Amino acid sequence: MSSLGRVRAEFTASWHSFLRRRTAVFFTFFFPVIIVLIFGALVQTQPTGGGLFAEPPAYYVPGYLAVVVLFTPLSRVGSTIARHREGNRFEKLATTPLSRAEWLLSQTLVNVVVIGLAALALLVLTVVVTGVSIPLRPATLSIVAFVALGVTLFCGLGAILGRVADSQDGVIAASNAIALPLLFLSETFVTPDLLPAWFRPAMNLSPLTYFARGVRAVTTGSGDPWSNLAILAVLSVVFFAAGAYAIPRTD
C-alpha cells in the first residue's frame, strides 16, 4: 500500500472513530457557539467605550475562530496519543508500514475537516448574532488556509503534549494551561494597548498571534494577511515535524 493509501485508511478510521464519540462531536460545535453567544450577544462590543470589547465586532472574529483552532486540536490529538499509549496501540502500529508522520497527518486531516466545518458555522453565527460584515473578496478565501495551518500547528503541539503527559487527564490539564493564556494574550480578545508595554513584544512569540493578525486583516478588510500566513505556514511545518518526532514508536 502506498503512503497515500495508508494515510487515507487511517483518516477513514479516525473519522469514524470521531463520529462514534457523540459527546466529542457535540461539544466540538457547541463550545464555540456558547462563546459567540456570550461575548457577541450578551456582552456585545462597545466601540465608543473603553476597556475590553471596545473594538468593532469584526475585530473579535479571529478570537471566535481561535477557540476551535486552538482548543480542539490540542485536546483531541493529545488525548488520542495518551489513549493509544495506555492501550499499547503504538506497539501494534510499529509493526505496520504506517509511519509516525503519516499517522499524525491522518489525525491532522480529520481535525482540519472537523474544525473547518465548525469554523464555517462560527462565521455564519457571528454574522447573524453580531451583525458583522465580512468583506467578500479573493483574499477572504485565505481564511481557509489560516484555519488549516492553525489546526496543523496545534495538532503538532498536541502530539508533543500527548508524549510528555502521563495520562489523558494530564493532557487535558496541560492543554488548558497552554491554551487559555494563548487565547487571551495573542491579540484575539484583548488588544495590545490593554497590556503592559513590557509584555507586548512577547505576543510575537505566540503562533496564535499570527493567526489572529492575518484573519483580522481579512475580516476587517484592512492590512496584508499574506505575511502572517507565511509565518504561520513555517511555524506549522516546524510544529508538525516536532509532533511527528514526539510520537512514540512503542509504549
N, C-alpha and C positions, 0 to 999 in steps of 0.2 A: 504494500500500500504506500502511495506517495505521501509526502509531507502534507499536501493539501487535503488528501483523503483522511489522514489521521486527525487533522485539525477539525475537519467537517464532522467526523464521527464523534469526537469529544465535545464539540459545540452542540450537536444534537442531543447528546446525553445530558449535558449540563443544562440545556434549555428545558428539557422535560423535567429534570430534577427541580429546577426553579419553579416551574408551573405547579408541581405537586405540593410545594410548600405554600399553601394558600395564605397563611399568615404573613409570610415574607412578601408575597405579591401584593397583598392588601396594604401593608404599611409602606412599601416602596412608593406607592402612589398617594397614600393617604397623608403621610407625614408632611411632604412639601405642600400639599393642599392646605393643611392646617396653618402652616407658616404664612402662606399668601393671605389666607382669610384673617389671621390675627393682625399682621402688620399692614396688609393692604386695605382691609375693610374696616377693622376695628380701630387700630392705632391711627392709620392713614398718615399721609405726609402733610407737612405744613411749610410750603416753600417760602412763606413770608415770615416765618417764625425763626427760632433758633434751636440749638441742641440737636438731639437725634431726630432723624426723619424730617430734616428741614430742607431736603433737596426735592426736586420734582420727581414724580413717580418713576419715570424712565431710569433714574439713577440707580434704583434698587432692583431692577430686573436681573442684573448679574448675581446679586445676592440670593434671589429666589432660586435661580438655576444652580448656584453653587451648593445649595443644600443637598440636592440629589447627586451632583457631580462629585462632591466631597465625601459625604457620609456613606452612601450606598456601596461604592467600590471598596472602601476601606474595610467596612464590616463584613461584606459578603465574601470577598476573596480571602481576607484574613481568617474568618471563621471556617471557610471551606478547607483551607490548609490545616488549621488546627484540628478540624474534624477528621481529615484524612490521616493526620499523624496519630490521633488517638485510635483510629481503626486500622492502623498499619497498611493504609492504602498505598503509600509511596513505595513500600517494598514490593508490592504487586506491580505498580506502574514501572518500576525499574526493570522488570522482566519483559516489558513490551518495547516496541520501537519508538513509542511516544517520548519525545524529549521534554525537558522542563520548559523550554521556551515555547514549544508547541502547546503544552498543557496550559501555560499561562495565557497564550494568545487566544485559545478557545474560550477560556474564562473571561478574558477581556472583551471578546466579541459579543458574548452573551450580555455582559454588562453594558456595552455600547448600545445594543438594541433595546434593552430594558430601560436604561436611563434616557436614551434618545426619545422613547415614547413618553416617559414621564416628563421630560423637558418640554416636549411639544404640548402636552396637556397643561403644563405650568404656564407656558407662554399664552395659550388661549385663555386660561383662567385669569391671568394677570391683566390681560387686555379687558376682559369682561368686568373684573372686580374693581380695578384701579382706574380704568379709562385711559391707560397709557396708549400712546400711538407710536408703534414701531415703524420706522420708515421702510418702505418696500423698495429695495434697490439691490443690485447684484451682490454687494458686499454683505447683505443680510444673510445670504446663504452661508457665510463663513461661521455663523453660529453653530452650524452642524459640525464643522471642523473643530471649533473650540470645545464643544461638548465631547466629541470623540477623543481628542487629545487629552482633555482633562480626565476623562474616565480612564484612559490608558495609563496616565501618570499615577493616579491614585490606586489603580489596580496593582501597579508595581510596588507602591508603598504598602498596600495591604498585604502583599505577599511577604514583604520583609517583616511586617508585624506578626504574620502567621508563623514565621520561622522563629522569632525571638520570644513570643509569648508562649506560656506553658499550657494554655488551655483556651477553649472558646471564650470563657468568661474573661480571661486575660486579654484576649484580642479586642473584645468589646470595650473593656476599660481603657486599653491603650488607644484605640481608635477614637474614642470620645475625648480623651485627654489631648489628642493631637488636633482633632477636627474642630472642636469648639473654639479654641484660641485662633486657629486659622480663619474660621468663618467670620469672626468679628474684627480681625486685625489684618485683613487683606484687601482693604478698600472695597468692601462689599456693602455692609450696612452702616459702618462707622467711617465717616470721612476723615482724611488725614489731619485736617485742621483741628479736630477734636482731641487728637492725641498729642502727647508731649513732643516737642521739637526734636529731642534727642532720640526718640524712638522711631520717627518717620523713616529714616534710611533703612531700618530693619525690615520694613514692609516689603522691600525689594527682594528679601531672602525667601519670601513665601511664594511658591509656584502659583498659588491661587490668586495672587495679586495680578499676574499677567492674564489669567483667565478673566478676572473682573474688569480690568482695564480694556481688554480687547472687546469683550461683549458690550461694555458700556459705550465704546466708540461706535459700535454698530447700532445699538438701540437708541442712542441719543442723536445719531446722525452727524456727529462731530468727532474729529480725531481720526487717526490712522490705526486700524486694528492689526495691520499686517506685521508690524514689528513685534507686537505682543504675541501674535500667532506663531511667529518664527521662534521666539524664545520658548514658548510653551511646547513647541514641537521638539526642540532639542532636549528640554527637561523630560519630556515624555519618553524619549528614546533612552535617556540615562536611567530613569527610574524603572522602566520596563526591563532593561538589561540587568539592573541590580536585583529586581524582584525575581527574575528568572534564575539568576545565580543563587539566590537565597533559598529557593525551593529545595527541600531535602531530597536526596536520592533514596535514602532509606530512613526509617524511623528510629 
